Amino acid sequence: MKDVTQLAEGWSLRHGRELLEATVPGCVHTDLLAAGVIPDPFTGLNETEVAWVGRRAWTYVRDLGDLGDLAHGSAHERTDLVLDGLDTAAHLTLGGRPVGTTRNMHRRHRFDVTGRTGPLEIRFASAYDEAAAVRAVTGERPNVYPEPSQYIRKMACGFGWDWGPTLVTAGIWRPVRLEHWSTARIARVRPLVTVDEGTGRVEVRLEVERTARGRGRALRAEARLAGARAEARLAGARAEALLTGDEAVLHLEVPDARLWWPADTANSPCTTSTSP
């Protein structure tokens, strides 16, 4: 069981000595545009007028002190800061103490912040600086465009494309929240899917994370968790498995599995033929 505290409100973007109101989820460009700092980058030649935005570091700030008990989840053993998407290379601090770092726009990040409160700061490095640091380690890598998108795990079209402008942004582009939980939670679910002669086979790998207190509980509590069953259902198929340690593996079979094809050719697989 868990409680969730959404962190969509109360964010600011640090711009020089100013704190601008920030929208989360969002990005630097939209916050600067709303504050009147930059012109609309999609109008005229303004794309070049705002190019400086992508070459600066930016910091988002949100004080968790106003949340009271919600900040540390006093009714629960563990509080995690969960960020569904940060764009891109960021260093996080809470109350002036390090929380963690991120370097991938396409991943969710989770950090243990149990009992901590104060100002939450997310400091984004310039994507160009991050790319230069990676290039110094890997050496040159090919790219069809003159921008360094190949060196950073970031949406490549932000660096420009034949159909869009070069707007190298940064920011909290997906929701942020505090998750408060006790004893254990489902940490990861990884389905491995294959099809064999029309039968779909799914192997579900499940991982559980436990709190430190939960791991050290009395034997009867440990036995309950160790003996817990995991269940998966798919298209009428059902499977159960006992939790072994912190993991469980479930196997399901789906007869006559409906396959997905990129083009509908009379609801059948694509075929090829040759003519003499």
N, C-alpha and C positions, 0 to 999 in steps of 0.2 A: 504494500500500500504506500502511496506517495501523495504529497501535496505539491502544487506547482504555483510559483509566484512569477507572473509574466513581468518582464522588464521592458515594456514598450514605451513608457512615458518617462519624462524627466531627464532626457539626454541633452547634452550640449556638445558642440563642436568648437574646439579651441582654434581661433584664427588670430594669430599674433597675441595681443593682450586681451582680445575680446573673446567672450563665450557666446556663440551663436546657437539659437534653438535648433536642435537636430531631430530628424524624424527617423525612427527605427521600426521596421527595416527601412533602409535608404542608402544614400551614398553621399560623398562629399559634394559632388557637382549639384545635386538637387538641393542640398542644404545651403550651399553658397548662392544658388540661384534664388531660393526663397528669401534669403537675407538681402538680396540686391547687390551682392558682392561681384557677381559675374553676369554678363549678358547671356541670353539664351544661346547655347552653343550650336543649336540646330538652325540658327538664322544667319543668312549671309555667310561672311567669312569668320564668324565668331569662333569657329573651331580653333583657329590659330591664336585668337586672343586669349583663350583659356588654357592653352597648352601648359602653362606654368603650374596648373593645379596638379597634374600627374607627376611633377618632379619635386614636390614637397612632401614632407612627412606631416601627418595629421593625427590629432588625438581626440577621441570621444570620451566624455566624462559623464558618469552617473553616480550620485551619492546614494549608497545603500542605507545610510543611517536613518533615513525617514521611514524605513520599513519596519523598524522595531524588531519584534520577535520573528517576523517573516523573513528577515535577512539571514538568520541562522537556524530557522526551523527548530525552535526549542523543544517541540514535541517529538522530534525525530533525531536519530543518531547521526545522520549524515546530510549535508547540504552540498549539492553540486551546482556549479555555474555551467549552464549548457548553452552553447552558441551554435546555432544551426548553420551559420555561414558568415565568415569574415573574409573580406577582400583587401589584402591577402596576407602579406607578411606583417605580423603584429606581435607586440609585447604587452602582456596584461599585468597590471598590478591592482591590488586591493588593499586599501589602508596603507599605501606606500610600500607594501611587501609584494614580491613577485608571485604571480599566479601561474603563468605559463607563456608559451610562445606558439604562434601558428605560422604556417608557410604554404597553406593550400586552401584556395578559395572553395574547392569542391567538397570539403569534408565537414562533418560536424565535430565540434570539440567539447570536451567535458573536463572540468577541473574541480577538485575537492576544495571547497571553501568553508568547511564546517567551522562554525563559531566566529567567523570573520565578518567584519563590516567596515564601513568607511567609504571613501571615494573609490569607485571602480574606474580605472583608466585603461583605455585600449589605444595604444600608440602604433599607428600604422606607418611603416617605412615607405618611402617612395618606391613604387614598383620598378622604376629604372635603377635605383640603388640596389635593390634586392637582386635584380637580374644581373647587374654588373658583378655583384659578389659571387653569384653562382657561376658566371662565365669565367671568373678568375680561377675557379676550382676545376671546372670541366673543360676549359678551352673552348675554341670556337665550335659552334654548331650551326648547321645550315638553316636558312629561313628564306622564304620567297618574298618577304617584305623587309623593309629596313628597320623594323622595330624588334625589340628583344623578347618577343612573346615565348620563344622556345626555352627560355631560361627560368620561367616562373610558372607555377601551377595556378594560372589565372585565365579567365575567359579571354581567348586570343583576339576576338573581334573588338575588344576594348582598345586595342592598339591600332585600330583602323582596318578597313576592308574595302573591297571595291564598291560595296553597297552602303558603307557607313563611315562616319567620321572617326578620327582618332581622339578618344576621350578616355584617357587612362585614369580611372577613378579609384577610390578606396572607400571603405566603410563597412558598416554592419548590414549586410544585404539580406540577411534572414533573421528570424526572431531570436531573442535572447530570453532566458528564464532561469530561475532558481528551482531546482527539484530537491525536495526534502523527502528522505526515505529512511527506513530502518531495516535491519537484518539482512535483506537480500533484494536484488532486482535482476531482471533479465537484461544483460549487458549487450549481447550480440546475438543475432539470428542470421545464419548464412545458408540459404538454400542452394543446393547443387542439383541442377535439372538436366536430365538426359532423356532421350526417346529411343526405344529399342523395339523395332517391328510394330510400331503403332502404340506401344504401351509407354506412358510417361512414368519415369521414375524420379522421385524427389528424395534427396537426402538432406534433412534439416539438421544443421549443427547449431546447438543452443549453448550459450555460455552465461553463467550467472556470476554476478559480483556480490560479495558480502561485505558488510561493515566490519571494522576491526573488532568491535564489541560482539557483533553477531558471530564472528568466527571463533571467538573465545568463550561463547556461552556454555552453559552446563551441557552435559552429554545428551540429555533428553531433547534439548533444542536442536543440537547438531544432528541427532538421529532423525528428527522430523524433517529437517531440510534435506539431509542426505537421502531420505526415503521418498522425497517428493517426486511426483510424476509430471512429466511434460506431455502435452497433447498437441497434435497438429491435425487440422482438417483441410481437405482440398478436394473440390469437385466430387463430394460424396465419399471420398476415401478418408480414413481415420487411422492415426497411429499413436501409440503411447510408448514412453520409455522412462526408466528410472533415472534420476539424476545421479551421476557418478562423479563424486567430488563436486566440481563446479561446472560440469559439462553433461550434455545429453545429446544423443544422436537418434533421430527418428527417420524411418523409411516409409514412404508412401508409394503406391502404384495406382496409376490412373489409366484404366483400359481405354483404348480408342481415343487417345488424347487429341484434342483439336490443336492443330499446329498453326502458328502465325507465319504469314508470308507477307513480304513487302508490297506485293501487288496481287490483287484478287483476280486470278485467272480461273473463273468459274468454280471458285472454292476448292481448287486443287493446286498441288505444287507446280511451280514453274517447270516447264520441260523444254528441252532443246532437241533439234533434229537437224540432220544434214541432208543435202540433196546432191545427187551426182552432178 
